[in-house]
Amino acid sequence: MIDETLVMREAAALMPTYARQPVAFVRGEGAALYDAEGRRYVDCMAGISMSNVGHCHPDVVAAIRAQAGRLINTSNLYYTEPMIELAEWLRDASLGGRVFFCNSGAEASEAALKLARKRGGPERAEVVALADGFHGRTMGSLSLTGQPDKQEAFRPLVPSVRHVDPGDLEGLSTAVGPATAAVFLEVVQGEIGVHPVPNAFIRHAREVCDRHGALLVIDEIQTGLSRTGPLFAYQAEGVEPDVICLAKSLGGGVPVGAIVARPEVSDTFAPGDHGSTFAAGPLVCAAALAACRALAEPALQEHVRAQGARLLAGLRALVAQGHAAEARGRGLMCAIDLPRPRAADAVAGLLAEGYLANNTSARTVRFLPPLVIEAHDVEGLVAALGRVLPPLG
């Protein structure tokens, strides 16, 4: 049980932007979090795909401790080696071009939007994104986010953003033209409940961008760094984007975001075009490099494929048993749909069982566990779901 005094202090001190679950954590290790009483919870959200490498990964902790004793931050007016090392790693692991660092996923989306708009010039002011996509909550990234319920209170938004339904090839062909600066998409739309975008649509997006000289920007903020199996989700699609957006698990638990561009696009920004005071500080870059190296290990990626298959098979068994209506996933990025709007009840029931999840809608429960989760915890989650979800009938 959570200390009600803590709840009252939070309500008096913080703006009410989050509907928090009734638990407070004081320690984390691997795929588990612990409350003040020492109770273990299996973290099946990883901070919304933030802690892919697991909580307090020893390599990340060691990197932070070592760097904190030398230099925490300066500014981007000076050179630091951790910043350059991390940029080199990301460049070599992805598109081969250059990197811009920021502090979050929303900032990465904003940077990619500015990059595309500058590269396109005044004649290319339009941007195309996908309905039901999610790219952040700042004004530019919110304008890209194709979810009207998140946008409504903040209109008017950034103009000249058009949204196309995922899978609508004809609609995409119509939307993209000579005035289009970029197409933004996710390989898997995570924020609405783990919906993969059809490969044919992603390939078509590359084709129409090439036809009209627009940039293809793939948002890897939630799918990147081995979440779906490969290091980046786009690598399994047979399509190379012009720009990728990264954040969340990039820092191993500390805040960092980035965009990586192909070499032909990397010279778009000039000094003064964009910036970020705290971005690419030595401390966060040292932590991020340690996290990236751990997440790129082939053994970990094989583990993701194995445990992702185990989780999805367990969720599909629950569907077959009548506990849920549908299950889907890519790697360790999974969700179930319920036949009735009881997802919040399911999340509360899982919390009581010692498992953390979240509902992305009234009918959908999402699972994004740390990639180091072991088989017994995956099986425990499925068993807990079977107890929490009543069978249909």
JOJOLIN-V789988 format. One line per field, one symbol per residue. ss: DSSP state (H for helix, E for strand, - for the rest). psi: psi as a letter, one per 30 degrees, with the letter a starting at -180 (. if undefined). burial: # if it has 24 or more other C-alpha atoms within 12 Angstrom, else .. Layout:
ss: ???
psi: ???
burial: ???
//
This chain:
ss: ---HHHHHHHHHH-----------EEEEEE-EEEE----EEEE--HHHH-----E--HHHHHHHHHHH------------HHHHHHHHHHHHH-----EEEE--HHHHHHHHHHHHHHHH-----EEEEEE-------HHHHHH-E-HHHHHHH------EEEE----HHHHHHH----EEEEEE--EE-----EE--HHHHHHHHHHHHHH--EEEEE-------------HHHH------EEEE-HHHH-----EEEEE--------------------HHHHHHHHHHHHHH--HHHHHHHHHHHHHHHHHHHHHHH-----EEEEE--EEEEE-----HHHHHHHHHHH-EE-EE----EEEE-------HHHHHHHHHHHHHH-----
psi: kkjfeeeeeeeffkkifkjklikkkflkkbgklkaffgkkkjjgfhhhgeheflkhkeeeeeeeeeeffekelclgflkkeeeeeeeeeeeffcfgblkkkafleeeeeeeeeeeeeeeelffifkkklkkglkgagleeeeefjhjefffefglkaklhkkkkkkfieeeeeeekafgkelkklkekjefghijkkkeeeeeeeeeeeeegglkjkkjgeeflhgefdlekeffffgkklfkkklbcfefgfljkllkkllefffgeklkfelljefkgleeeeeeeeeeeeeffkeeeeeeeeefeeeeeeeeeeeeefgflekklljbhjllkklfligeeeeeeeeeffgkkalkfaffkkkkilkfgkleeeeeeeeeeeeeejkll.
burial: ......................###..#######.....##################.###.##..#....##..#...#.######.###.############################...########################..##........########.#..##.#######################.#.##########.########################.#.########################..##.##.....##.###################...####################...################.#.####################.#############.######.###.###...
//
